[in-house]
Amino acid sequence: MIYHKPVLADEVVQSLDPRPGRNYIDCTVGGGGHAEKILAATEPDGKLLGLDWDGEAVNRAGERLARYGRRAMLVQSSYTKIKEVVYDKKFNSFHGILLDLGLSSDQLQNSRRGFSFQVNEPLDMRFAPGENELTAAQILNEWPEGEIEVILRENANERNARKIARAIVEQRKTKKFASTLDLTQLVMNVVPPRFGRARINPATKTFQALRMAVNDEIGNIQKFLSAVMEIMPSGCRLSVITFHSIEDRVVKDFFKLNSRDCLCPPEIPVCRCGHKAQLKLITHKPITPSEKEVQENFRARSAKLRVVEKT
């Protein structure tokens, strides 16, 4: 069977420093690619706790990791609930945590939930349909123009946010949005030709913005970072892979803030806040894919890996 190839696979393993007998948590186990490498490096008895919001992803990971038996413990759960899952599964001793915020090839091509503009599917975009009621179609067909513009601008830095939002509202007056093709054709008609000749499809950012809104991705990253600080033991590493500037900024700012002792303004000469650093920066600049990896997997082009260690 051909499995999804994880992004920055060797770099992730190096950043987490897995060793025989050590335990790790993969908060977005997806197709199981990173998890497989971690389990191989922690043989013979290291364990991995894998979470994923997407039940289909958990099933795929289960097939891929079946040979590791009880060493791989997989749970369908959002990474925001890492604290609850760790306590529930009594996974109390671990040395590293991974959060990969990218979509797998299977999610893009075979989800039947409309994550990709390259496949004509219903405009759903929910990672966990049973837990989340909001769909991309609801946003497109019901939200006010101004709110659609905001998510396009804030979630994807879409320079044509206003034009696209206005066109969406105009089109739904006569035809409701139902499929990814409906949305892709609209964006292709709206985006000026000079932006449409690039290798990246003009609809990419619109799909990204909608998916992020449907799943509250930025809010979930913030919840995760707060929760993970409560359970990481001293010396535990946290590796996070982001795929666009909005995600990366949230992670970068959180790591920077929690790696500083004093948060007082510069004009205050003596520290009054009493804040103590809880993290040590392992990567001061993000690790990015090699040219070779980008050539082999174009979707890896925007990946950034940041790593910290709990003090």
N, C-alpha and C positions, 0 to 999 in steps of 0.2 A: 504493500500500500504506500502511496505517495503522501507524505505528511507535510503540513505547513512548516516552512523554514523560519525560525525565529530571527528577529532583528538583533544585531549586536550580540550574537550568542556567545562568542568567546570572550568578549569584553565584559558581559554580565557575569560569567563564571569567574573571571579574574577579579572582578570587583567584590564579589561575595566571598571569595576565598574558601570554597567548600572543601572540607577534609573528611576522611573516613570517620564515621560515627557521629558527625554533626547533623543537626536538624535545621531545616529551612522552611520558609513560607513563601509560596508564589500566590500573590493576591489576585492575579489575572491569568490563571493557568492556561486558558485558551486551548490551543491545539496540543499543548504539552511539550513543546520544543525546548523551552528553557528548563522546565521541570525535569525532562529526560536527562539533560546534561548535568544538572545538579545531583540527581539521584546516582548517576554513573560515577560522579566524583566523590560521593559520600559512602560508597560501598565499603564494607558489606552490610552495615546496619544503620546508616543514617536515614532519617525519615524526612518526608516532605508533606506539608499540609498545603493543598491546592484549593483555591477558591475561584469561582467564576459566577457572575450574575446570570450568564447565559447557560441554560440547562443543556442545550445541544453541544456547547463547547465542553462542558463537563463530561458528557458521554464520549466525545472524541478523545479527550485527554485520557479517559479511563481505558479506552482501547489501546492507545499508544503506550501507556504506562503499566499495562496489565502484568507484564513480566516481573515487575518489581513487587508485586503482591501487596502485603500490608505496609510496606515501606512508603507507599503512596496513599495518602488519605485525601480524598476529593470531596468537596462540599459545594453545593449550589448556593451561593450567597454573594451579595455585593461586598466589594472590598471595604466599604464603609463600616461593615459589621465585623471587622477583623477581631476586635476586642471580644465580642460575644462568642465568636466561633472558637477562638483560642481557649477561652474559659470552658466552653461547652465540651470541646474535644480534649480538654486537659493537656493541650500542647504547650506545656509551660517552659520547656527548655529549647531555645533555638538561637542560632547564631547569625541569621540574615533574613532579610525580607525583600522581595522583588515586587514592583508594581510596573507593569507594561501597559501603557495607555493606548496602544495601537489596536486596530482591528486585524484579525487574522484573514488570510485568503479565503477560508471557508465562510467566514461571516460576510465577506464582501460578495462572494460568488454564489453561495448556496444557502443563504439564510432564509430566503423567501420573505424578508422583512424590509426590503428596500433600502439597504445601506449603500448600494452602489448605483451610480447613474449608468453603468455599463450593462445592467440587467434589468429588464422590465418586470417590476414586481410591485405589490401594493405598498403604498406610502405609510409604512408602520414605523420602523426605526427603533423599536423598543428592544433593549437587551433582554428584559424579562417581562414578556407580555402579561404574565399572570399577576405581576406585582405593580405594574404601572399602567394607568388608563390612558394617559396622553399619547397621541400618535402624531406623526408628521402631517398626516392629512388633516387632522383637526386644527393644527396651527395654521396651515395654508388656507383652509376653508372658513375658519372662524375668528382668528385673531385680528385685531385692528392693524391697519397698515403701519402705524407708528411702532407697534410692538414687534412686528415682523422685521422692520428696518433695524431696530435695536439689536435683535439677536444676530442678524446678518453682519452687522458692523462689529459688535462686541465679541461674538464667538468665532468670527472668521476674518476680521479685518477686510470685509468685502467693500471695495471702493465704489461699487455700483449698487450698494444696499438700497438706496432710495428708489432707484429706477426699478430694481427687481421687485421690491415690496409693492410699489404702485402697480406694476404689471400683474402681479399675483392677485391683487384685489380686483383689478379690472376683469381678469379672465374668469374668476370664480363667480362673477355675476351671471355668466352665461353657461359656464361649464365647471363643475366642481373638480378639484384635483383628486385623483384616485390612484394613479400609478406613477412610478419613477419617470416614465417616458413623458408624461404630462409636464412634469417639472423641468426635466432636462431640455425639452423643446422650447419652453418659455424662456429659460435662462439663455439658451443659445441665440434666441431672437432678440433678447434685450442687450446682452453684453456687446459693446462695440467691437467691430472686426479686429482692431489692432490688439485687443486683449484675447481674441479668440484663436489666434494662430499659434500660440504657445503650445508646448508639449502637454502642459497641464490643462485638462478640460475646464472651460469656464464655469461649469456647474459644480466643480469640486468644492468650492468654499460654501456654496449654498447648502449642499448636502451635509457638509461638516457642521455648519451652524445649526441646522435643524436637528441633527442627531444629538448634538450637545445640549440643545434645549429640551428635547424629549426626555433625555436621561439625566438632566441636571448634572452634567459632567464636572463643571467647575466647582459647584457646591459639594459634590461628592469627593473631589480631590481634597478640598479643605477639611471636610469631615474626617477623611482617612488620615490625613497628616496629624490632626489633633488626637485621634484615637490611638494611632500607632505610637505616639510619644508616651502614652500611658503604659504600654506593655513591653517596650523594647528594653532588654537588660543592658547593662554596661558592656561595651565591646561589640554589641550587635550592629551589623551594617544594614543600611537601607539603600537600595538601588532603585531609581525611578527613571523609566524611559518615557519621554514626552514626544509629541509629533507636531506640535505647532506652538507659536510664540505665546499664546494665551496660557496654555497649560504650563509651559516652561517657566514663565514669569511667576506663576503661583508657587511652583516648587522651589525655584531659585530664591525668591523672597523669603519663603518659610525657612529654608535651610540657612540662609544668611542671618536672619533674625535670631534663630536659636543657636547659632554658633558664636554669638557675641555675649560678653559678660555684661556690659553696661549699655542701656538703651536711652540714657539721658541725652537731651539735646546738646550740641557742641558748646553752647554758651554757658552750660553749667559745669564748672571746673571739677567739682567733686561729685562722685556718683551718689545718687539718692534713690535710685530705683531698686537696687539690690538684685537685679537680674543676673543669673548665672548661666553660662553657656551649657546647653544640654547635648549639643552635637558638635562633632569635629568634621570639617570639610575634608573629604578624601579627594574629591575632584573640585578644584577651584574654577576650572572651565569644563564645560560639558564634553563628554566623549562622543564623537560622531562616527558614522560608518566610513569605512575605507572606500576609495573609488571603485575597487573591485566589487565590494558588496552592493554598491549602488547600481553598478552595471548589471549585476545578476538579479537584483531586486529593486526596481525603481522606487517602490513605495517606502524603501528604507531611507530615502534621501534626506528627509527632514527629522529623523530620529536624533534625540539627544539624551544621553545617559548622565545622570548626576548621582553622586554617591556620598553618603555621610555615615558617621559612626557615632553611636551613643556614648557619651562620656561616662 
